[in-house]
Amino acid sequence: MTLSMTLQRDSETSLQSQIFDRVREMILNGSLRGGMALTPSRTLSKQLNVSRNTVTLAYDRLVAEGYVTSKGTAGLVVTSIPPDHFLAVANAAEASPVFPLDHNNPIADGTPMLCYAGIPGGETNGPAYDFWVGRSAADAFPLDTWRRLAMRRLAQSPRHLTDYCDPAGLHDLRNAIARHLARNRGMTVSADQIIVTSGSQDGISLVLNLLRPQVRRLCIETPGYNGAKMLFDRESLPLEAVAVDANGLTVADLPRGKGNLAFVTPSHQFPTGVMLSLSRRLELLKWATATESFVLEDDYDSDFRYEGAPLTPLAMLDRSRRVFYLGTFSKSIGAGVRIGFVVVPRAMVDDAREMKAAMSNGQSWLEQAILADFIDQGHFERHLRKLHKIYKARRNRLITALNDAFGPRPITGQDGGLHLVWRLPSGAPDARHIQIQARDLGVGVYAPSSGAAFDIDENAPDDRLIFGYSSLTEENIDKAVKLLRTLIGAQSGTVGEGARP
């Protein structure tokens, strides 16, 4: 079909980017529907009086971000579901917080203030094919953009390298995060409510320190996130492990006494990957209100949803101001950037800032400034669309490879995130044994009970493996699964019922 558009020749935006933006807008507003073919690049270049290379580069970007797909001789065709539908919340608030920063507050506007005085994975000699969880794709890191933003910030504001940052976080970044949460998670929060941290662990520590006077008991999912349990174990409070089933945390098993803090991963439970159902979400919030308790919601990988719409955060449903929302950029950009954040209930904003100041003088100014620009200039959403396409393809390749090698097996957590959990074939050795043996073959797969997660139930069957697929290429996923097929088949005497030879 003919694409009708007008380009601004005197605009600072390149002609290539304008073509991309116009076509993307047509797809999102329904003018271009799934299955429709785009105008051939040669025809469009003549229509717009631009070089064919300009059109081709714009089309290549549309393919890379998942808006269109190549159908060979049929040309480029619009995909049935644009990637934005998996990122942005329908009818979400526009990209500006309802409650802007209070510029009468010296902390809020960035004015310097007086400040108060062995996990597995990631090793340099790791296996060749490592399915460790939570890694972002190194080959997809936006290095050129990141470098350009860094140089621009350094040229504009070198003095900030010698100043202390606001311990709560750079105000530009907190504003950018608030806008991102409004669009992508449907959350209307004030930038003042956001405390920038050095990652999830730092965020959990902040909440623990803040709530210590009010909390009498800690609650955690089992199986669950080992990082949270390590921090909880350091507290002198009783620890209540609450089971997870197919609908997420069993809220009915939470303690009825007052003054609890419950750590949950409702959008993609770690490690099982199940989603906390809406009825249980509401039940959990009622429990928090009735028992005068708090909930720490770890939304660690919700930027990646492959089936269905983004899930509603607990913090968005909360009316009693008892939910702390924990976010991170480790999965979307990279753990090395070391930036996460906590959204705190409005009534605790001042105490949270003071506690963060007591813990540290804040994160690196430069990394925060680059990330703020990266979000505000639209690079982050483009990056997420690119990653969504890459990670979905890697997830699909992993599931296909496992099914081809072992036949259909139960899988959980495949609808989103960066990992899934796969049940071993009957007759196979236990998961910890497979983990050790696979390591010798150069394959890193992980039993939940061996450090990737924890389980209070010592009698829980050790028959599942965690596969973090985001950092492995599709080719390497195939190679790794073939090695696993050889290993498991040799030790169990079978490669699984229904496996393809």
C-alpha positions as CSV (number, residue, x, y, z in Angstrom):
1,M,0.0,0.0,0.0
2,T,1.0,3.6,-0.4
3,L,2.4,5.3,2.7
4,S,1.2,8.9,3.0
5,M,3.7,11.1,5.0
6,T,5.4,14.4,5.0
7,L,9.0,14.9,6.1
8,Q,10.4,18.0,7.7
9,R,13.6,18.8,5.9
10,D,14.7,21.4,8.4
11,S,14.1,19.3,11.5
12,E,16.9,18.2,13.8
13,T,15.4,14.7,13.6
14,S,17.0,12.7,10.7
15,L,14.9,11.8,7.7
16,Q,15.5,8.1,8.5
17,S,14.1,8.6,12.0
18,Q,11.1,10.6,10.7
19,I,10.2,7.7,8.3
20,F,10.5,5.2,11.2
21,D,8.3,7.4,13.5
22,R,5.6,8.0,10.8
23,V,5.3,4.3,10.0
24,R,5.3,3.2,13.6
25,E,2.6,5.8,14.3
26,M,0.5,4.4,11.5
27,I,0.9,0.9,12.9
28,L,-0.1,2.0,16.5
29,N,-3.1,4.0,15.4
30,G,-4.4,1.2,13.2
31,S,-3.9,2.8,9.8
32,L,-1.5,-0.1,9.1
33,R,-2.9,-3.4,10.3
34,G,-1.3,-6.7,10.8
35,G,-0.6,-8.5,7.5
36,M,-0.5,-5.3,5.4
37,A,2.6,-4.9,3.2
38,L,4.8,-1.8,3.3
39,T,5.5,0.3,0.2
40,P,8.7,-1.1,-1.4
41,S,11.7,1.0,-0.4
42,R,12.5,2.0,-4.0
43,T,9.0,3.3,-4.5
44,L,8.9,5.2,-1.2
45,S,12.3,6.8,-1.8
46,K,11.0,8.2,-5.0
47,Q,7.7,9.3,-3.4
48,L,9.6,11.2,-0.6
49,N,12.5,12.3,-2.8
50,V,15.1,10.7,-0.4
51,S,17.8,8.2,-1.0
52,R,16.7,4.6,-1.1
53,N,19.3,3.9,1.6
54,T,17.5,6.3,4.0
55,V,14.2,4.3,3.6
56,T,16.0,1.0,3.8
57,L,17.6,1.9,7.1
58,A,14.3,3.1,8.5
59,Y,12.7,-0.2,7.4
60,D,15.6,-2.2,8.9
61,R,14.9,-0.5,12.3
62,L,11.2,-1.3,12.0
63,V,12.2,-5.0,11.5
64,A,14.7,-4.9,14.3
65,E,12.2,-3.5,16.8
66,G,9.5,-6.0,15.8
67,Y,6.9,-3.7,14.0
68,V,7.3,-5.5,10.6
69,T,8.7,-8.7,9.5
70,S,10.2,-9.9,6.2
71,K,8.1,-12.2,4.1
72,G,10.7,-12.9,1.4
73,T,9.4,-11.9,-2.1
74,A,6.3,-10.5,-0.5
75,G,8.4,-7.7,1.1
76,L,7.9,-6.3,4.6
77,V,4.6,-7.0,6.4
78,V,3.2,-5.4,9.5
79,T,3.2,-7.8,12.5
80,S,-0.1,-8.8,14.0
81,I,0.7,-7.5,17.5
82,P,3.0,-4.4,17.7
83,P,5.7,-4.7,20.4
84,D,4.3,-1.7,22.2
85,H,1.3,-3.8,23.3
86,F,3.7,-5.8,25.5
87,L,5.4,-2.7,27.0
88,A,2.9,0.1,27.5
89,V,-0.2,-0.2,29.7
90,A,-3.4,0.5,27.8
91,N,-4.9,3.8,28.7
92,A,-2.1,4.6,31.1
93,A,-1.4,8.0,32.3
94,E,0.6,10.2,29.9
95,A,4.3,10.4,30.4
96,S,4.4,13.0,33.3
97,P,3.9,12.4,37.0
98,V,0.7,13.8,38.5
99,F,2.7,15.0,41.4
100,P,5.9,16.8,40.2
101,L,8.9,17.3,42.3
102,D,8.4,19.8,45.1
103,H,11.0,22.4,44.1
104,N,10.6,24.1,47.5
105,N,12.3,21.1,49.0
106,P,16.1,21.3,48.7
107,I,16.3,17.6,48.5
108,A,13.8,17.3,45.8
109,D,15.3,19.7,43.3
110,G,18.8,18.3,43.5
111,T,20.3,21.0,45.8
112,P,23.2,19.4,47.8
113,M,22.3,18.6,51.3
114,L,24.0,17.5,54.5
115,C,24.4,13.7,54.4
116,Y,24.3,11.4,57.4
117,A,27.4,10.0,58.4
118,G,29.2,-15.7,46.8
119,I,26.4,-16.0,44.5
120,P,26.6,-18.5,41.5
121,G,26.8,-17.1,38.0
122,G,28.8,-14.2,36.6
123,E,32.3,-15.7,37.2
124,T,35.0,-15.0,34.6
125,N,35.7,-18.7,34.1
126,G,32.1,-19.7,33.7
127,P,30.8,-22.4,31.4
128,A,30.7,-21.8,27.6
129,Y,26.9,-22.0,27.5
130,D,25.7,-20.5,30.8
131,F,21.9,-20.3,31.5
132,W,22.4,-18.3,34.7
133,V,19.3,-16.2,35.4
134,G,18.8,-12.5,35.1
135,R,21.6,-11.6,32.6
136,S,20.9,-9.0,29.9
137,A,22.2,-9.6,26.4
138,A,25.7,-8.0,26.2
139,D,25.6,-8.0,22.4
140,A,22.4,-5.8,22.6
141,F,23.8,-3.1,24.9
142,P,23.3,0.3,23.3
143,L,26.9,1.2,23.5
144,D,27.0,4.0,20.8
145,T,24.0,5.8,22.3
146,W,25.3,5.4,25.9
147,R,28.7,6.8,24.9
148,R,27.2,9.7,23.1
149,L,25.0,10.6,26.0
150,A,27.9,10.3,28.4
151,M,30.1,12.6,26.3
152,R,27.3,15.2,26.1
153,R,26.7,15.2,29.9
154,L,30.4,15.5,30.5
155,A,30.7,18.4,28.2
156,Q,27.8,20.2,29.8
157,S,28.3,19.5,33.5
158,P,31.8,18.3,34.5
159,R,31.4,20.0,37.9
160,H,28.9,17.4,39.0
161,L,31.7,14.8,39.1
162,T,33.1,16.7,42.1
163,D,29.8,17.3,43.9
164,Y,27.8,15.0,46.2
165,C,24.6,13.8,44.6
166,D,21.2,13.9,46.3
167,P,21.2,10.6,48.2
168,A,17.6,10.0,47.0
169,G,18.8,10.1,43.4
170,L,19.3,12.6,40.7
171,H,16.0,14.6,40.2
172,D,16.2,14.2,36.4
173,L,16.3,10.5,36.8
174,R,13.5,10.3,39.3
175,N,11.3,12.3,37.0
176,A,12.2,10.1,34.1
177,I,11.4,6.9,36.1
178,A,8.1,8.4,37.2
179,R,7.2,9.0,33.6
180,H,8.3,5.5,32.6
181,L,6.2,3.9,35.3
182,A,3.2,5.9,34.2
183,R,3.4,4.7,30.7
184,N,4.7,1.2,31.1
185,R,3.2,0.1,34.5
186,G,0.2,2.3,34.8
187,M,1.5,3.8,38.0
188,T,0.8,7.4,39.0
189,V,3.5,8.3,41.4
190,S,5.4,11.4,42.4
191,A,9.1,11.6,41.6
192,D,9.5,12.5,45.3
193,Q,8.4,8.9,46.1
194,I,11.2,7.4,44.1
195,I,14.5,6.6,45.8
196,V,17.3,5.6,43.5
197,T,19.4,2.6,44.7
198,S,22.3,0.6,43.4
199,G,20.1,-2.4,42.6
200,S,17.5,-4.7,44.1
201,Q,19.6,-5.7,47.1
202,D,20.2,-2.1,48.1
203,G,16.5,-1.4,47.7
204,I,15.6,-4.4,50.0
205,S,18.1,-3.1,52.6
206,L,16.6,0.3,52.5
207,V,13.1,-1.0,53.2
208,L,14.3,-3.3,55.9
209,N,16.1,-0.4,57.7
210,L,13.2,1.9,57.2
211,L,10.6,-0.5,58.6
212,R,12.6,-2.1,61.4
213,P,10.8,-0.3,64.2
214,Q,7.4,-1.3,62.9
215,V,7.9,-4.9,61.8
216,R,7.8,-7.9,64.1
217,R,7.9,-10.7,61.5
218,L,9.3,-11.2,58.0
219,C,7.5,-13.3,55.3
220,I,9.0,-14.6,52.1
221,E,7.9,-16.9,49.3
222,T,9.2,-20.4,49.1
223,P,10.7,-21.3,46.8
224,G,11.9,-17.8,46.5
225,Y,14.6,-15.3,45.7
226,N,17.9,-16.1,47.6
227,G,19.1,-12.5,47.6
228,A,16.1,-11.5,49.7
229,K,16.4,-14.4,52.1
230,M,20.1,-13.6,52.7
231,L,19.2,-10.2,53.9
232,F,16.2,-11.4,55.9
233,D,18.4,-14.0,57.6
234,R,20.6,-11.2,58.9
235,E,17.6,-9.7,60.8
236,S,16.8,-10.7,64.3
237,L,13.1,-11.2,63.4
238,P,11.2,-14.4,62.9
239,L,11.1,-15.6,59.3
240,E,7.9,-17.1,57.9
241,A,8.2,-19.0,54.6
242,V,5.0,-19.1,52.7
243,A,4.4,-21.6,49.9
244,V,3.8,-20.8,46.3
245,D,1.4,-22.7,44.1
246,A,0.1,-22.3,40.5
247,N,-1.6,-19.0,41.4
248,G,1.4,-17.6,43.3
249,L,1.8,-16.9,47.0
250,T,-0.8,-18.7,49.1
251,V,-2.0,-15.6,50.9
252,A,-4.2,-17.7,53.3
253,D,-1.0,-19.1,54.9
254,L,0.3,-15.6,55.8
255,P,0.5,-14.9,59.6
256,R,-2.5,-13.2,61.1
257,G,-0.6,-11.3,63.7
258,K,0.2,-7.6,63.2
259,G,3.3,-5.9,62.0
260,N,4.6,-8.1,59.1
261,L,6.7,-7.4,56.0
262,A,6.0,-9.7,53.1
263,F,8.5,-10.0,50.2
264,V,6.7,-11.0,46.9
265,T,7.5,-11.3,43.2
266,P,3.9,-11.2,41.9
267,S,4.3,-10.5,38.2
268,H,6.8,-13.3,37.5
269,Q,7.4,-15.3,40.7
270,F,11.0,-16.2,41.3
271,P,11.9,-18.9,40.5
272,T,8.7,-20.6,39.3
273,G,7.6,-17.8,37.0
274,V,3.9,-18.1,37.9
275,M,1.8,-15.0,38.2
276,L,0.0,-14.0,41.3
277,S,-3.7,-14.1,40.4
278,L,-5.8,-10.9,40.7
279,S,-8.0,-12.4,43.4
280,R,-4.9,-13.2,45.5
281,R,-3.4,-9.7,44.8
282,L,-6.5,-8.2,46.3
283,E,-6.5,-10.7,49.1
284,L,-2.8,-9.8,49.9
285,L,-3.6,-6.1,50.0
286,K,-6.6,-6.8,52.4
287,W,-4.2,-8.9,54.6
288,A,-1.7,-6.0,54.7
289,T,-4.4,-3.6,55.8
290,A,-6.1,-5.9,58.3
291,T,-2.8,-6.9,60.0
292,E,-1.1,-3.4,59.7
293,S,1.6,-5.1,57.6
294,F,3.7,-4.0,54.6
295,V,4.4,-5.6,51.2
296,L,7.7,-5.3,49.3
297,E,6.8,-5.9,45.6
298,D,9.9,-6.9,43.6
299,D,9.0,-6.2,39.9
300,Y,12.4,-7.4,38.7
301,D,11.7,-8.4,35.1
302,S,8.3,-7.0,34.2
303,D,9.7,-5.1,31.2
304,F,9.5,-8.3,29.3
305,R,6.1,-9.8,28.7
306,Y,5.6,-12.1,25.7
307,E,2.1,-13.3,26.1
308,G,-0.8,-11.0,27.1
309,A,-0.8,-7.5,28.4
310,P,1.5,-6.1,31.2
311,L,0.3,-7.2,34.6
312,T,-1.1,-4.7,37.1
313,P,1.4,-4.0,39.9
314,L,0.3,-4.4,43.5
315,A,1.4,-0.8,44.1
316,M,-1.1,0.4,41.5
317,L,-3.9,-1.4,43.4
318,D,-2.8,-0.3,46.8
319,R,-5.2,2.1,48.5
320,S,-3.8,1.8,52.0
321,R,-0.2,2.9,51.2
322,R,1.4,-0.3,52.4
323,V,3.2,-1.4,49.3
324,F,6.8,-0.7,48.5
325,Y,7.6,-1.1,44.8
326,L,11.1,-2.4,43.9
327,G,12.4,-1.9,40.3
328,T,15.7,-2.4,38.6
329,F,17.5,-1.6,35.3
330,S,19.8,-4.6,35.7
331,K,17.6,-6.8,33.5
332,S,16.8,-4.3,30.8
333,I,20.1,-2.4,30.5
334,G,22.7,-4.3,32.5
335,A,23.7,-5.2,36.0
336,G,26.9,-3.3,35.6
337,V,25.1,0.0,35.5
338,R,24.1,-0.7,39.1
339,I,20.9,1.4,39.2
340,G,17.5,0.4,40.7
341,F,14.8,2.2,42.6
342,V,12.2,1.9,45.3
343,V,8.8,3.7,45.2
344,V,7.8,4.3,48.8
345,P,4.4,5.2,50.2
346,R,3.9,9.0,50.3
347,A,3.6,9.1,54.1
348,M,7.2,7.6,54.3
349,V,8.9,9.8,51.8
350,D,10.8,12.0,54.2
351,D,11.9,9.0,56.4
352,A,13.0,7.1,53.4
353,R,15.2,9.9,52.1
354,E,16.7,10.3,55.5
355,M,17.4,6.6,55.7
356,K,18.9,6.5,52.3
357,A,21.2,9.4,53.3
358,A,22.3,7.4,56.3
359,M,23.1,4.4,54.1
360,S,25.1,6.1,51.4
361,N,25.7,9.5,49.6
362,G,23.9,8.2,46.5
363,Q,24.8,6.6,43.2
364,S,27.2,7.8,40.5
365,W,26.0,11.1,39.1
366,L,27.2,10.3,35.6
367,E,25.4,6.9,35.3
368,Q,22.2,8.5,36.7
369,A,22.4,11.4,34.3
370,I,23.0,9.1,31.3
371,L,20.1,6.9,32.2
372,A,17.8,9.9,32.7
373,D,18.6,11.1,29.2
374,F,18.3,7.6,27.8
375,I,14.7,7.3,29.1
376,D,13.6,10.8,28.3
377,Q,14.9,10.9,24.8
378,G,13.0,7.7,23.9
379,H,16.1,5.4,23.7
380,F,14.9,3.2,26.5
381,E,11.6,2.2,24.9
382,R,13.3,1.5,21.6
383,H,15.9,-0.6,23.5
384,L,13.1,-2.5,25.2
385,R,11.4,-3.2,21.9
386,K,14.6,-4.5,20.5
387,L,15.2,-6.7,23.5
388,H,11.6,-7.9,23.5
389,K,12.2,-9.3,20.0
390,I,15.6,-10.8,20.9
391,Y,14.5,-12.4,24.1
392,K,11.2,-13.8,22.7
393,A,13.1,-15.5,19.9
394,R,15.6,-17.0,22.4
395,R,12.8,-18.2,24.6
396,N,11.1,-19.8,21.6
397,R,14.3,-21.4,20.5
398,L,14.9,-22.9,24.0
399,I,11.4,-24.3,24.3
400,T,11.6,-25.8,20.8
401,A,15.0,-27.3,21.4
402,L,13.9,-28.8,24.7
403,N,10.8,-30.3,23.2
404,D,12.7,-31.6,20.2
405,A,15.3,-33.2,22.5
406,F,13.1,-34.6,25.3
407,G,9.5,-34.4,24.1
408,P,7.0,-32.1,25.8
409,R,7.7,-31.5,29.4
410,P,6.0,-29.2,32.0
411,I,7.4,-25.6,31.8
412,T,6.5,-22.6,34.0
413,G,7.4,-18.9,33.7
414,Q,7.6,-18.8,29.9
415,D,5.1,-16.0,29.4
416,G,7.5,-13.3,30.5
417,G,10.8,-12.4,32.1
418,L,14.3,-13.8,31.3
419,H,14.0,-17.4,32.5
420,L,11.8,-20.4,32.6
421,V,11.7,-23.6,34.8
422,W,11.7,-27.0,33.1
423,R,10.8,-30.3,34.7
424,L,13.3,-33.2,34.0
425,P,12.1,-36.3,32.2
426,S,11.1,-39.3,34.4
427,G,14.0,-41.5,35.2
428,A,16.6,-38.7,34.9
429,P,19.0,-38.0,37.8
430,D,18.1,-35.2,40.3
431,A,18.6,-31.6,39.2
432,R,21.6,-31.0,41.3
433,H,23.4,-34.0,39.8
434,I,22.6,-32.8,36.3
435,Q,23.9,-29.3,37.2
436,I,27.3,-30.7,38.3
437,Q,27.6,-33.1,35.4
438,A,26.5,-30.5,32.8
439,R,29.2,-28.1,34.1
440,D,31.9,-30.5,33.0
441,L,30.4,-30.3,29.5
442,G,30.5,-26.5,29.5
443,V,26.8,-26.1,30.1
444,G,25.5,-24.0,33.1
445,V,22.1,-25.1,34.2
446,Y,20.8,-24.7,37.7
447,A,18.7,-26.6,40.2
448,P,16.6,-24.1,42.2
449,S,17.8,-25.7,45.4
450,S,21.5,-25.2,44.6
451,G,21.8,-21.5,44.9
452,A,19.7,-20.1,42.1
453,A,16.8,-20.0,44.6
454,F,15.9,-21.4,48.0
455,D,13.2,-23.7,49.2
456,I,12.4,-24.2,52.9
457,D,10.8,-27.6,52.1
458,E,13.6,-30.1,52.3
459,N,11.4,-32.8,50.9
460,A,10.5,-30.8,47.7
461,P,11.3,-32.9,44.6
462,D,14.6,-31.9,43.0
463,D,13.3,-32.4,39.4
464,R,13.5,-29.0,37.8
465,L,16.1,-26.9,36.1
466,I,16.2,-23.1,35.7
467,F,17.1,-21.8,32.3
468,G,18.0,-18.1,32.0
469,Y,18.0,-17.7,28.2
470,S,18.5,-14.0,27.7
471,S,22.3,-13.9,27.4
472,L,22.7,-16.9,25.0
473,T,22.4,-16.7,21.3
474,E,19.9,-19.0,19.6
475,E,22.8,-21.0,18.1
476,N,24.4,-21.5,21.5
477,I,21.0,-22.5,23.0
478,D,20.8,-25.3,20.4
479,K,24.3,-26.5,21.1
480,A,23.7,-26.5,24.9
481,V,20.5,-28.5,24.7
482,K,22.1,-31.1,22.5
483,L,24.8,-31.6,25.1
484,L,22.1,-31.9,27.8
485,R,20.3,-34.4,25.7
486,T,23.4,-36.5,25.5
487,L,24.0,-36.2,29.2
488,I,20.5,-36.9,30.5
489,G,19.8,-39.6,27.9
490,A,23.0,-41.4,28.9
491,Q,22.2,-41.3,32.6
492,S,18.5,-42.1,32.4
493,G,18.6,-44.5,29.6
494,T,16.1,-42.4,27.6
495,V,15.8,-39.0,26.1
496,G,12.3,-38.6,27.2
497,E,9.0,-39.8,25.8
498,G,8.1,-38.3,22.4
499,A,11.6,-36.9,21.8
500,R,12.6,-36.6,18.2
501,P,15.6,-38.7,17.2
